Amino acid sequence: MLRLGHIIYSNCFPPHAGIVTGEINFPFKLVEGIPTELNRLLSEGKIDVSPSSSIEYAVNTGRYILLPNLSITSRNRVMSIILQSRVPITELDKKSIALTAASATSVLLLRILLQLQQDVRPRFTKFEQGKEDPFGKSDAALFIGDLALKLKPSPSYPYLYDLGELWHEFTGLPFVFALWQVNYKKNIDKDLAMLYDILMQSKSYGLENIPELARLHAERFGIRPQVLIDYWTSFSYNFGEDEKKGLLAFYGYAAEIGAIRPVTDLKIWSNE
C-alpha cells in the first residue's frame, strides 16, 4: 500500500482536500507531518510520495521523481513565510537571525535573499517554532506555515517581510516551495498511476470549492475564512513552465551561494 505524506499546514489543504475530507475514495495511507518531517520520512522510505520541500529534490538529485501538475507555489506574496525583524532587513548584516527548523527550503530562500538581494550576512541560530521564543535572543526570526500567517508587528519587532514577495521583486518569478516527490520503485507503477488520478481529482475538488472549504475548515486551522480564501487563491498548485523557471532559478542561486550542487534537469513522472 502506498503511503502519501500530507503537510499539516493549511497551504497543502486545497490539493488534498478531496482526500482529507473523504469526498474522494482513498485506498492508500495518509501520513501527516511538517515539511522537514516528511522530507525525512521520504528519504528513509517510510512514505512513498509526498509534497516535500523543493530543496529536498535538489539535495537528493537522482533519487526522486516529480509528479506533474502539482506544486505549492507563490505567484508573488506567500503570506506564510515571514521574517520578523527588530530592524530593517538592510540593517541585519552581522546581526542574529533565528531560523525555524520546520522548513529547509524557506531557510535557504532567506539566505539567498539576504546575501544576493540585500547584500547582508547575518549570524544564524535555530529555534523550534511553536515551542521556543526566539525573541530577545535574536534580532530577527523566520516563521513559516499557519503560525507565520497569523503574525502581527510588535513594538520591539515591527518589521515583517514576506519572502515570496521579496523573491518576486528579486527575480520576477514565482517561487516553488513544495513538489510532490516520489521515492520511486518499479513495482509501484500501477498504484502510483491510481494515486496520481486520485490526487488530480482531489486537487480539482479543492480548487473548485475554496470558499466552502474555507468556511467549513477555518476552525481546523484557527484562521478566518476570508484569510484562507485570500491565502489559497494566492497560490499556484500547478507545475507548468513558469513554476519550472522559478524552481530552476532557485536551484541556480542556491548553487551560486554554495548550498547545493547545480541542478539543470527535472525528472518528471509519466504514466505513458
C-alpha positions in Angstrom: 0.0 0.0 0.0 1.4 3.4 -1.0 1.9 6.0 1.8 1.2 9.6 0.9 2.6 12.4 3.0 0.4 15.4 3.9 1.7 18.7 5.2 -0.4 19.7 8.2 -0.2 23.5 7.3 -3.2 25.0 5.6 -1.3 25.6 2.3 -1.5 21.9 1.5 -5.2 21.6 2.1 -6.7 22.5 -1.3 -4.9 19.9 -3.4 -5.5 17.2 -0.7 -9.0 18.4 0.2 -10.9 15.6 -1.5 -8.7 13.1 0.2 -8.7 14.7 3.7 -12.4 15.3 3.8 -13.3 11.8 2.5 -15.0 13.3 -0.6 -12.8 11.1 -2.8 -12.2 7.4 -2.0 -8.6 6.9 -0.9 -7.4 3.3 -0.6 -3.8 4.3 0.5 -2.3 5.5 3.8 -2.1 9.2 4.6 0.8 10.3 6.8 0.7 13.8 8.3 3.7 16.0 9.3 5.6 19.3 8.9 7.8 19.7 5.8 11.1 18.6 7.4 9.5 15.5 9.0 8.0 14.5 5.6 11.4 15.1 3.9 13.0 12.7 6.4 10.3 10.0 6.1 10.5 10.2 2.3 14.3 9.9 2.5 14.0 6.9 4.8 11.5 5.2 2.6 8.8 5.4 5.3 6.5 7.2 2.9 6.4 6.7 -0.9 5.0 10.0 -2.2 4.8 13.4 -0.5 4.5 17.2 -1.1 8.1 17.8 0.1 10.4 20.8 0.3 11.6 21.8 -3.2 15.2 21.8 -1.8 14.8 18.1 -0.9 14.8 17.2 -4.7 17.9 19.2 -5.3 19.8 17.8 -2.4 19.0 14.3 -3.5 19.3 14.7 -7.2 18.6 11.4 -9.0 16.8 9.9 -6.0 13.3 11.2 -6.5 11.0 11.8 -9.5 8.3 14.5 -9.5 4.6 14.2 -10.1 3.4 16.5 -12.9 0.8 19.3 -12.4 1.4 19.5 -8.7 3.3 22.1 -6.6 2.8 24.6 -3.8 4.0 27.9 -5.5 3.6 31.5 -4.5 2.9 33.7 -7.5 4.0 36.8 -5.6 3.5 37.2 -1.8 3.2 33.9 0.1 1.8 35.3 3.4 3.1 32.3 5.4 6.9 32.6 5.1 7.7 35.7 7.2 10.9 37.2 8.5 10.0 39.3 11.6 12.8 41.8 12.5 13.8 44.4 15.1 15.5 46.5 12.4 15.0 46.9 8.6 16.3 44.0 6.6 19.1 46.1 5.1 20.5 46.6 8.6 20.8 42.8 9.5 24.4 42.5 8.5 26.3 40.7 11.3 23.2 40.6 13.4 21.5 37.4 14.7 18.6 35.7 12.9 16.8 32.7 14.4 15.7 30.1 11.8 12.8 27.7 12.2 13.8 24.1 12.0 10.4 23.4 10.2 11.4 24.2 6.6 14.7 23.7 4.8 13.5 25.4 1.6 12.4 28.6 3.4 15.7 28.9 5.3 17.7 28.6 2.0 15.4 31.1 0.3 16.1 33.6 3.1 19.9 33.0 2.8 19.7 33.7 -0.9 17.7 36.9 -0.5 19.9 38.2 2.3 23.2 37.5 0.5 22.3 38.2 -3.1 19.4 40.7 -2.9 20.2 42.6 0.3 24.0 42.1 0.4 23.9 41.3 4.2 25.5 38.4 6.0 24.0 37.8 9.4 24.7 35.2 12.0 22.1 32.3 12.2 20.8 30.3 15.1 18.0 27.7 15.2 14.8 27.5 17.2 11.8 25.2 17.4 8.8 27.1 16.1 5.8 27.0 18.4 7.8 25.7 21.3 10.7 28.2 21.7 10.5 32.0 21.8 13.3 33.3 19.5 12.8 37.0 20.5 15.1 38.7 23.0 18.0 36.4 21.9 17.9 37.4 18.2 17.4 40.5 16.1 15.0 38.7 13.7 13.3 35.3 13.3 11.9 33.3 10.4 8.5 31.8 10.8 6.6 29.5 8.4 3.1 28.0 8.0 0.0 28.9 9.8 1.8 30.5 12.7 3.5 32.9 10.2 0.2 33.6 8.6 -1.1 35.0 11.9 2.0 37.1 12.7 1.5 40.8 13.6 4.1 43.5 14.0 5.1 44.2 17.6 6.7 47.3 19.2 10.0 45.5 19.6 9.9 43.7 16.2 7.9 45.9 13.9 9.3 44.8 10.5 7.6 41.9 8.7 9.0 40.7 5.4 7.1 38.2 3.1 9.8 36.0 1.4 7.6 35.2 -1.5 7.2 38.9 -2.2 10.9 39.6 -1.8 11.7 36.7 -4.2 9.3 38.1 -6.8 10.9 41.5 -6.5 14.3 40.0 -7.0 13.5 37.7 -9.9 10.1 38.4 -11.3 9.4 34.7 -11.0 7.1 32.6 -8.8 8.6 30.5 -6.0 8.1 26.8 -5.7 8.0 25.8 -2.0 6.9 22.2 -2.4 6.8 19.5 -5.0 5.1 16.1 -5.0 8.1 13.8 -4.9 8.2 10.0 -5.4 10.6 7.7 -3.8 10.3 5.6 -7.0 10.5 1.8 -7.3 9.4 -0.1 -10.4 6.9 -2.2 -8.6 4.7 0.8 -7.6 3.7 1.9 -11.2 0.2 0.6 -11.0 -0.6 2.0 -7.6 1.2 5.3 -8.5 -1.0 5.8 -11.5 -4.1 5.2 -9.3 -2.7 7.6 -6.7 -2.0 10.3 -9.3 -5.5 10.1 -10.6 -6.9 10.5 -7.1 -4.6 13.5 -6.5 -5.8 15.1 -9.7 -9.4 14.6 -8.6 -8.7 15.9 -5.1 -6.9 19.0 -6.4 -9.9 19.7 -8.8 -12.3 19.3 -5.9 -10.3 21.6 -3.6 -9.7 24.4 -6.1 -13.4 24.3 -7.2 -14.7 24.6 -3.6 -12.3 27.1 -2.0 -15.0 29.4 -0.4 -16.9 26.5 1.1 -13.8 24.7 2.3 -12.6 27.9 3.9 -15.9 28.3 5.8 -16.1 24.6 6.9 -12.4 24.3 7.9 -11.5 27.7 9.3 -11.7 26.3 12.8 -9.3 23.5 12.0 -6.6 26.0 11.2 -7.6 28.8 13.5 -7.7 31.2 10.6 -10.6 33.3 9.4 -12.4 32.0 6.3 -11.7 35.1 4.2 -8.0 35.0 5.1 -7.9 31.3 4.0 -9.6 32.3 0.7 -7.1 35.0 0.1 -4.3 32.7 1.0 -5.3 29.7 -1.1 -6.1 31.8 -4.1 -2.7 33.4 -4.0 -1.0 30.1 -4.7 -0.5 28.2 -7.9 -0.9 24.5 -7.3 0.2 23.7 -10.8 3.7 22.8 -12.1 3.9 24.4 -15.5 6.6 26.3 -17.4 6.5 29.4 -15.1 6.8 27.2 -12.0 9.7 25.3 -13.5 11.5 28.5 -14.4 11.1 29.7 -10.8 12.3 26.4 -9.4 15.4 26.3 -11.6 16.2 29.9 -10.8 16.1 29.0 -7.1 18.4 26.0 -7.7 20.7 28.2 -9.6 21.0 30.8 -6.8 21.4 28.0 -4.2 24.3 26.6 -6.2 25.8 30.2 -6.5 26.0 30.6 -2.7 27.4 27.0 -2.4 24.4 25.4 -0.7 23.8 22.7 -3.4 25.4 21.3 -6.5 23.9 22.7 -9.8 20.6 21.2 -10.9 19.9 21.5 -14.6 17.3 18.9 -15.2 13.9 17.9 -13.6 12.9 14.2 -13.7 9.1 14.1 -14.0 7.0 11.0 -13.9 4.9 10.0 -16.8 2.1 7.4 -16.9 2.5 6.8 -20.6 
